Amino acid sequence: MAIQRDTGHRLGQAHALLILGHALHPQGADAALPHWRQALALYTEIGTPQADHADALVRACATTGADHR
């Protein structure tokens, strides 16, 4: 993730954040949600269709509550 950020590769950074959120999700939505929100922001800024997937993840967490596992 640091390499993606340091090189300015925002799409790679968004992908890394999305994957990190998936890796942390078994610990609870609280762990995953901040990473998915950051990924959504980057995908939206870039204008890539992956924003839809990130948005769905963020909405699902909001719907189920942040403490849902």
Backbone torsions as a table, in degrees:
resi	resn	phi	psi	omega
1	MET	NA	-42.1	180.0
2	ALA	-61.6	-39.2	179.5
3	ILE	-64.3	-43.4	179.4
4	GLN	-61.0	-43.8	-179.2
5	ARG	-67.5	-45.7	-177.1
6	ASP	-64.6	-32.4	-180.0
7	THR	-88.0	-5.7	179.7
8	GLY	78.8	16.4	179.6
9	HIS	-84.9	85.0	-173.8
10	ARG	-65.7	-35.5	178.8
11	LEU	-65.6	-42.8	176.6
12	GLY	-63.6	-37.7	177.8
13	GLN	-65.0	-42.8	178.6
14	ALA	-63.1	-42.9	177.4
15	HIS	-60.2	-44.2	-179.5
16	ALA	-62.8	-40.3	178.1
17	LEU	-64.7	-40.7	178.7
18	LEU	-62.9	-45.8	179.3
19	ILE	-64.9	-40.9	177.9
20	LEU	-61.1	-41.5	176.5
21	GLY	-60.3	-42.7	177.8
22	HIS	-63.5	-39.5	-179.8
23	ALA	-66.3	-34.5	-177.8
24	LEU	-87.8	-16.2	-175.0
25	HIS	-57.3	-36.7	177.3
26	PRO	-58.5	-22.2	177.2
27	GLN	-80.1	-13.1	-179.8
28	GLY	130.2	155.0	-178.6
29	ALA	-62.4	-29.7	178.5
30	ASP	-58.0	-34.3	-179.4
31	ALA	-75.1	-36.3	-174.8
32	ALA	-85.2	-36.8	-170.3
33	LEU	-55.0	-45.6	-179.8
34	PRO	-60.4	-36.1	-179.9
35	HIS	-71.2	-40.6	177.7
36	TRP	-66.3	-36.2	177.1
37	ARG	-65.1	-42.0	178.3
38	GLN	-64.8	-41.3	178.1
39	ALA	-62.0	-44.2	178.9
40	LEU	-58.7	-44.7	-179.8
41	ALA	-61.1	-44.3	179.9
42	LEU	-66.7	-46.6	179.1
43	TYR	-58.9	-40.3	-179.6
44	THR	-66.5	-43.7	178.2
45	GLU	-61.3	-39.8	-178.7
46	ILE	-73.8	-30.5	-178.8
47	GLY	85.2	33.4	-178.3
48	THR	-99.5	149.6	-177.6
49	PRO	-65.8	-14.7	177.0
50	GLN	-63.3	-15.3	177.1
51	ALA	-58.6	-33.9	179.6
52	ASP	-62.4	-42.3	179.3
53	HIS	-66.3	-46.2	179.1
54	ALA	-62.7	-40.0	178.3
55	ASP	-62.6	-41.1	178.5
56	ALA	-62.9	-39.6	178.5
57	LEU	-65.3	-44.7	179.7
58	VAL	-63.0	-44.4	-180.0
59	ARG	-64.3	-39.4	179.0
60	ALA	-62.1	-40.3	178.2
61	CYS	-66.4	-39.9	-180.0
62	ALA	-67.1	-36.0	-178.3
63	THR	-70.7	-41.0	-175.8
64	THR	-88.1	-10.9	-176.3
65	GLY	92.1	142.7	-172.8
66	ALA	-66.5	-20.0	-178.8
67	ASP	-93.5	3.2	178.8
68	HIS	-70.3	135.3	178.0
69	ARG	-114.1	NA	NA
